[in-house]
Amino acid sequence: MRGSVGLGVESLSAHGPVQFVGNTNAIRVVLVEEDEGYREALERKLSDYGFSVQSFADGASFLRAWDAALDADVVLLDWALPNMSGIELLAQMHQRGVNLPVMFMTGSDATTLALDRGAINFVDKVRDVGIVVRRLQRIVRPAQPAPKPAADRQLVCGKIVIKASISRVYWDGNDVGLTLGEFNIVYLLASNAGRCLTYRAIYDRLHYEGFIAGDGQHGYRANVRSAIKRIRNKFRQCDSDFAEIENYAGLGYCWRRV
């Protein structure tokens, strides 16, 4: 399926609302990209993966289509668009009440600005299309949590008892009082006791694989260090001698094997 590139307002008035073609259950992607060759190639590849794609060469044509009742699930937006930049287009979308999730395609370092302005995620344009596909799928149809077991499934490792069905952690019989995010980190570490887990693996547990955050390529490490510090402090409120979480400088963290 090939979408209409840069669809004009005359076509909209002649043929009615823009419609996506293909499987009605497919994720409907609006692609806004200036480079015609790249736009058409990405559109074909996304279509091969089962997406329904409608593409535009600039922000103005996309906004005209939206005003004529374009329907979509997610917007894949180039950062460097002509006449109206990607970040300016995002602002125009919000002014019109267009609250679709937006993922930027960019080779620039302006990612923090994009996230601050309401973008959900971004991807480098040189990345493989499979990365784009997985991120779009997770944005529109995030994985559903597994149903809780009927019985209270527990993980015991020394003084720690983890009750997965209620997301609670106990140390020497005391509830540590972890948040859900902190629980996920502790569960990951304790269930892999004796194995060093990377900063990336720990951060992925908080969000999803490949999520980008922080300042710079490895900015997420500061977030992980802060989370581990909070977790350690909570355990030390129960036991001042707590030292189960070990740091491997530059690599990550490990729960000490019993």
Protein Blocks (a to p, Z undefined) as FASTA:
>chain_A
ZZdehiafklmmmnopaddedjfkbccdddddfblmlmmmmmmmmmmnopacdddfbfkl
mmmmmmnopacfbdcddfbdghiafklmmmmmmmnopacdcddddfbfklmmmmmnopab
dcdfkbcfklmmmmmmmmmmgcddddddfbdcdddehjbccdfknopaceehiaehiafk
lmmmmmmmmmmghiacdfklmmmmmmcghiaededjklmmmmmmmmmmmmmmmmmmmomk
bckbccdehilccdddZZ
